[in-house]
Amino acid sequence: MDITMTAVRRPEVIEKTLKSFTENLFTTPDDHTLIVNIDPIGEGNDKEVINVCRKYFPNTFIHQAKEPSFPKAVKWTWEQVESKFFFHLEDDWILQRPIFLSDLTGLLIKHENLACMRLYKEDIPFNGAMYDTVKMFGCNYEWNGTRSFTNTYFTPVAGSNNWKNQFGLNPVLIRKKFIDEALPLMVDDKNPEKQFRENNPVMRNILNKWTFAIYGIPGDSRYVWGKNGLHWRQQSEFKKPRDGSGFTTWARR
């Protein structure tokens, strides 16, 4: 399986990220190819990042971007994917507990309408009912499964979900067929998540063909933690602009 990762020059952050994912998900790293775009932002250098990546994934394919661009980074990594399913990872997430990779892939194999299986960054609510409906990412999701199985998931409630919020880039297993449909519509000057959520009729037609799922069962604690890079962001000379248009690249403070 291919793993795509967008990264900047912060090897210590990437070290913690890849350590957590190889310990808890990609436990046979030789079986995977890590596809990495390195943007020229940060205090380290590309070589340090490459060394960390190859420490955890011997099969690493690197692109050293000449200028920083999050949209271009996402597009480039996705264009390199060859496996039927791939895992998208940004460089500052921590996987907090073990998951069987076969649980994630098995669900996409079984349910051909699933575009992706996302790992949730918060605790999954439990309402006390056998079949829970919970609000996640601002939408109502219903649980599809029984408590005797761990490889169960949530999908948006029919008729009540907001299609604009269903696909996101926190750690997620993605079906290549879905991305192959979306890639020709993606541009270089807009935040990738925003491109899936703006009112583009052509993109919306693609989104409406698929279902977007969240892995887990009611009452699960969060699987991923997104604050691995917080200290780096606080200490770095770079910041994420907050202008409402969505992140496209880092700016100097």
PyMOL commands that set and color helices and strands:
alter all, ss='L'
color gray80, all
select helices_A, chain A and resi 11-24+29-31+46-56+70-79+101-110+163-165+176-185+192-197+201-207+230-235
alter helices_A, ss='H'
color red, helices_A
select strands_A, chain A and resi 2-9+33-42+60-64+85-90+94-95+114-118+133-136+139-144+153-156+172-175+211-215+224-225+238-239+251-252
alter strands_A, ss='S'
color yellow, strands_A
deselect
rebuild
show_as cartoon
